[in-house]
Amino acid sequence: MLDTCNRFWYYNRVPLGEVRHSPASTSLRSKLLSLFFGGIAMKTYMAKGETVEHRWYVVDATDMVLGRLSSQVAAILRGKNKPIYTPHVDTGDHVIIINAAKVRLTGNKYEDKLYKHHTGYPGGLKEISYGKLLETKPEFCVYESIRRMMPKGPLGRKMLKKLRIYAGSEHEQQAQKPEVLVLK
């Protein structure tokens, strides 16, 4: 005598290579598809690199906190502010940052935070405070902050090429007619 599990398996076995659907589930599925989508299943939209439109924005960095500015600009460069965002496609926009010298740091970061890099030689670790770095090379300070928030790899490097930073209030991209973007 077969027990319950074996009896179910024996009477409901399917020949190799054949798939059996129960008629109730098939009709329910087709009813739901026709009810909600007109019979067509929805697909996830994936942007293509050739069809993406890249816009130009100008951001004034006067009295903005460096980290907040960097995170919002990195999101725009990646295209995360668009509904067509696709992780493996460059969907971002061009960003021009002006007045980078007037960016500010919170707390004691002006004196305490250090920018470190290594020359590649033994004992070649170099340190400089962010206060001194902002005074001497403000564009580099803002660029490094944004670069470290971008994806690492070829796509991230391609996205970073759409970033332009100026210490003063003048920029060279007037021909692109950039829109003024006010960040929070």
Secondary structure as UniProt FT lines:
FT   HELIX           4..11
FT   TURN            16..17
FT   HELIX           23..37
FT   TURN            38..39
FT   TURN            49..51
FT   STRAND          56..60
FT   TURN            62..63
FT   HELIX           66..78
FT   TURN            79..81
FT   TURN            83..84
FT   TURN            87..88
FT   STRAND          94..98
FT   HELIX           100..102
FT   TURN            107..108
FT   HELIX           109..112
FT   STRAND          114..118
FT   TURN            122..123
FT   STRAND          125..129
FT   HELIX           130..136
FT   HELIX           138..147
FT   TURN            148..149
FT   HELIX           154..160
FT   TURN            161..162
FT   STRAND          163..165
FT   HELIX           174..176
FT   STRAND          179..180
//
